[in-house]
């Protein structure tokens, strides 16, 4: 009986230690930010597997949504509601493209790299509308050093 209690306690401590190491990255959704109009700030996040990212609608009329073709194989897609925060847990290594649906063509995009960007070439191959293409080119150059 005592050995079961010791084992259960040790397992609980290991699980708590793992949860304590996970980080939550905050990304604000803004009408105007350091890089101009309609931006995620920051627009590039380096995360570890198990980390979360919370997208906060600091200004109205924004959401955060995964871009089709820009998430690692086996990862779960996500789509936040307009004007509501969304917290996403990233468990799979790779590059994740994120857009604000109404401002996608205006370049309101972000790149989250979790661990190694194993799908970077596939993500780069996704065709982007309007200014999003230019913004992603800059973001990908930051991810290339991974």
N, C-alpha and C positions, 0 to 999 in steps of 0.2 A: 504494500500500500504506500509506504513512504517513498519507495523508488519511483512509483507512478507520479506522485506529487512533485518530486524533484524534477523529473523529466518534463512534466507539464509546465512547471515554472520556468525551466530553462528554455523551452520552446517559445513560451510567451515572451520572454525577454528578447530572444532572437527576432521574433516578428516585430516587436516594438522598435527595436534598433533599426531594422530595415525601413520601417515607416517613418522614423525620425529623420532619416537621411534624405528622403525624397523632398524635393524643393517645389514650391509653387511660384511660378513666374507670372508676373502681372503685366498684361498688355492693355493699354488704353486705346479705345476707338475714338478718334478725334476728327472734328471738322478741319482743324488747323493744328499742325504740330511742327516740330523742329525741321522736318523735311518738306513742308508745304501743306497743301490742302488734302483732305480726305486720306488720313493715314492711320496705320496701326503704329503705336509707339510703345516699345521698340518694335521694329519690323523684322528683326533677326534675333532668334533665340537659340542658344546652344543648351540642350537639356540632356539629362541622363535618363535611361529607361526607368520608368516609375514616377518621373516628375509629372507635375500637372502645370497647365497654363490656364490662367483665368483671364478671359477677355472681358473687359469692363467697358460698357457703353458710356463713356464720359460725356459724349455729346449724343443727341438723339439721331435716329434713322440709320443705325448701324447694326450689323450682326457679324458673326464669324462662322465661316463654313469651309470645310475641306474642299479642295479643288480636285475634281475627278482626274485620275491619272497621276496625281502628285502626292500619293501616300504609299508607304511600303506595302508589299504584298502581305495579305493577312491582317493588316491594320484595320481598325474600325473607323469608318467615316463619321463625320459629325456635322451638324447644322444647328446653329443657335437661332433663337427667335429674335426678331427685331426689338431693339431697345432693352434687351435683357442680358445680364451677364451669363456666361457659360464657362464652366470649368471642364477641361479635357485632360484625361490622364493618357500619357504617351508611354506605352509599354514596348512597342516594336522599334528597333533601330531603323533610322532612315530619315529622309527629307520629307517634310510635310508642307505643301503649299496651302495657304489660307487666303480667303477672299472675304470682303464685305460685299454681299450680293448686289445691292444697288449701286455701289461705287467701284465695282471691279474694273470697268473700262477706264476709270479715272486713275487707276493705279493703286487702289487701296488693297494691298496684298501684303502678306508676311511669309517668312520662311522659318520653319522650326526644324532644327537638325537635332535628332535624338541619337546620341552615340555616334556611330559611323554612318555617313550618308550613303547607305548601300544602294539606294535607288536614284542617285543623283542624276545619272544620264537619262533615265526614263522621265524624271521630273522636268529636266531641261527641254525635253522633246515636246512637251505639251504646248500647244499653240495658245497664246495669250492675247486678249483683246486690248486695243488701244495702248494706253500708257503702262498697263500692267507688264507688258513685254520688257520695257526699258527698266522698270523697277526690279523685276526678277533677274535681269542680267546683272545688275549691281549686287543683288542678294546672293546669287549663285557664285559670284567671284569671292565673296566672304566664306562660302561653304566649301570652296575648292581646296582650301588649306586644311580641311579636316582629315 
